[in-house]
Amino acid sequence: MLKQNEDAVKKKILTEATRLKILLNPEALSILVEKYDENSFHTILNKLAEEVKRKGSIVVSQEVVKSIIGGPKETEISIGVHRQPLAKDIEEKIEILKSCEARQVSDDLEARRQYFADRFSKISSILRSRADMSPFYPLKKTCNLPNRSEGKTIAMVYEKRENYLIVEDTDFITKIFIPKDCDKDLKEKVSRLLPDSVVGISFYVSNSKLFCKSIIFPDVPIKRFKPAEEDVSVLLTSDIHYGSQKFSEKAFVRMINWLREGGLTEKECEISSRIKYIIVAGDLVDGVGVYPQQEKELIVRDVEKQYDGLSKLLSRVPEYIRIIVIPGNHDAAPRAIPQPPIFNEYAERLKENGNIISLSNPCMVSLHGVKFLVYHGTSMEDIATFAKNASYDRPENAMEIMLQFRHLAPVYGSRTPILAHGKDELVVDEVPDVFHTGHVHVFRIGGYREIKLVNSGTWQERTKYQEQLGIIPTPNIVAVLSLNNGSISKISFD
């Protein structure tokens, strides 16, 4: 079979397999190409779909194909061939659910009060909707209850001591004591409490004092992944750091070539051919003056030229792939979160490519009905300071904590600059299907209550500054998430 005819046949077979929602492994595909007949291939694929689905699977193996049509002659499978971009002909479906605009920065105390009142109101509403929050008492009323009374209240953690909490709401502040003989569950939850987090508290009254029975986190409900009808995928990445001497340009170019041409195996070709979107969770460039003596580690020392250089690289990404970018703490945007989109004078350089959407940090987007919460992740440093089970090398634990507290940066006044003005846009009021972060340069995949967690690593090798912080990056790895079934593939370009 001529090469161009073989490619056309593969495309027909794979398109029909996609429609039938089955996956062909490389050996199965080779047999089908070898035995291809224009008049019968639809019937054969339908039989294959019936057979594997009868067995509770979607993967068609070589053995299944042989059982239907028999095996091919000895054939050499081509590798490194240009794959057909299956995502090219599928219409994009993007809905921007949330993206914050620039706001005036103010140190006004009233604006800050409104900010925390808004946080309290939003998370209180989440807690009050729970069936286990009854009977409920506002914090002020709990102090007037008689001995042996029990109930639930909602409060913000002001301070945590060894045997008591100082908590507050918009009207009142008080102490709630932790019983010395409390169970392990309560001890564990108290150890995870973060300053300025809003939680539910089950209490009882003894000797005119409030004692804690249990802590109720706002948390997210279990959310089943609802697959998209279209069989397309999203490449998740972050922390490119263009301009740094440690930027892995060769690996990044390999990734772009993979998007354009496919890989060395049939599986790699399949994965790359279905990519319709790329999401970059911040730190597109290395910036200038972000940390002490950074200029010694820069190869491009001008921010405009950094964005120009990155734009040229991204211009080689196939035009049918839509790229969504948000800023990180190294990008040309205000440092305090929520960060508005990258400043226009720099973002325009990226947008000249025609396929780039610039949104805020954080933002929420829907791709074919699958909701992505995208956040750079700056507050992971604060969470790692206050929570025992969170660390730089286990970012998924910090991501779980954010979802448990329904807030992306619960701790105020620590390392993370937060724009405390009016509305609190960092509350996780809408539950995502996928939570995507970056910042700590460590690639990790996890899951929490059926929400898929991806911290997408970096394209920057270890810097001296990271050595000082004890960070060991895992560069040049991306996650590819199928919108059709929720599976995640880890692809390395080292």
SULTAFEN-V640615 format. One record per helix or strand of 3 or more residues. SS is the DSSP state (H for helix, E for strand). FROM is the first residue (numbers start at 0). LEN is the number of residues. If there is no record, write none. Layout:
SS;FROM;LEN  SS;FROM;LEN
This chain:
H;2;17  H;25;9  H;40;14  H;61;8  E;93;6  H;108;20  H;138;4  E;149;11  E;163;5  E;172;6  H;183;9  E;197;9  E;208;8  E;232;5  H;248;13  H;265;8  E;274;7  H;293;4  H;302;12  E;321;5  H;343;8  E;355;4  E;362;5  E;369;5  H;379;7  H;394;11  E;433;4  E;442;6  E;450;6  H;463;6  E;476;6  E;487;5
